[in-house]
């Protein structure tokens, strides 16, 4: 179960870190937009940010492939699949109402800023990471409790 704890913590920090990094990028691009940068300059800022994000993802992927991948047993794989399932449920249970609510509140009388959709999207990723992390940690805690005082 130590491998599963390590995986849960690593995934949690990767998902939340990636989402927070992108939220900061959206805030930067929104600031650039407010200052009035339009056209090619604004697009160049966006492409630069996207290139940095893709570079970080490729670097982390190559770094992870160099290390040997831990082999999980059937129970751990089942717990990982269930945590991903619960994370997906949490993402959609949060995302759909969060995306539709501003449009229903404003109606046809106003505009919803485009960056709010991206913030909701990455907020859903943070919620997904937290849900998966909590699910795996709860399952590990239950399993450790059973193995300490369980049957021989």
N, C-alpha and C positions, 0 to 999 in steps of 0.2 A: 504493500500500500504506500510505501515511501515514494515509489516512482509516480504513483497517481497523485500524491500531494504535490510533488515537484511539477508535474504536468499542469495541475490545476492552477498553481501559483503563476507559472510561466505564461499560460494562456490568458489568465486574468490580467496580468501586467501588460502583455502584448496588445490585447484587445482594447483595454482602457487607455493605454498610452497612445496607441494609434488614433483612437477616437479623439482624445484631447488634443493631440498634435494637429489633427484636421480641423477641429473647432477653432484652434488658435489661428490656423491658416485662413479659415473663413472670416474670422474677425479682422485679420490683416487685409484681406481682399475687400471686405466691406468698408474699411477705413480708406483704402485707396479709391474705392468707388465714390465715397462721400466727398473726397477732395476734388472730384471732377475729372479723374483720369478716364477718358473714354477711348474707345477704338482699339488700335493696335497696342498702345502702351498697356492698357488694362489686360488685354489678351496675353501679352508677353509676361506680365506678372503672374497670371494664372498658369501659363505653361511652365514657367520656372518653378512654381510651387509644386505642380503635378510631377515634374521631373525629379525634384528632390524626394517627394513621397515614394515614387516608384523606385528610385535608387535605394532608399532605405529598406524597402520591402525585399528587393533583390538581394541586397547585402545580407539581411537577416536570414533569408532562405538559403543562400549559399553557406553561410556560417553554420546553420542548423544541419545541413546535409553532411558537413564534414564530421560531425559527431555521430557516433553510432546511435541508431534509433532504439529506444528501449522497447522491449517486447512485453506486451501486456498479456496477462492471462484472460480467459474468457469472461470471468466476472468483471474484471477491470474494463474490458472493452464494452461490456453491456452497460456498465455505469457511465462510461464516456458517451455512449450513444444516447442514453436517457438524459444526460445533462445537456447534450446538444439539442435534443428534442424539447426539453423544458426551456432552454434558452430561446429557441425559435418561437415557442408559444408566447413567451414573455415579450419578445420583440414585436410580434404582430398584435398582441393584446395592448401594448403601449402605442405602437406606431400608427395603427389605423385611426384610433380616436384622436391622437395628437395631430394627425395630418388633417382630419376632417373638421375638428372643432373650430379652428380659426375661420374657416370658410363659412361655417354655419353662423358663427358669432358676427362676422362682418357682413355676410350676405352679399348683395350686389352693390353695396354703398361704399365700398372701399377696396383697398389693395392689401394683399398679404405679401410681405417682403420675401423674395426668393431665398435669402439666406436662412430663413426660419425653417424651410423644408430640410435643408442640409443639417441644421442643428438638431432637428427631430430625428433625422436618420442616424447621426452619430451618437445622439443620446440613447437611441435604441440599441446601438452596439455596446454602449457602456452597461446598459441594463442587461443585455445578453451575457456579457462577461461576468457581471456580478451574479446572475442567476446560475450560470454554469459553475462558477467557483463555489457558491454556497451549497449547491446540490452535491458536488463532489466531496466537499469537506464534511457535510452532514453524513453522507454515505460512509466515508472513511471513519468518522467518529463512531457510527453505529457498528461498523465491522470490527473496530478495535475493541469496543465494549463487549461484543459477543465473543471475540477470541480470547479476552482476558479471563472471563468467568464461564466460558462455554463448556460444552461437553467434551470429554476426552476421546 
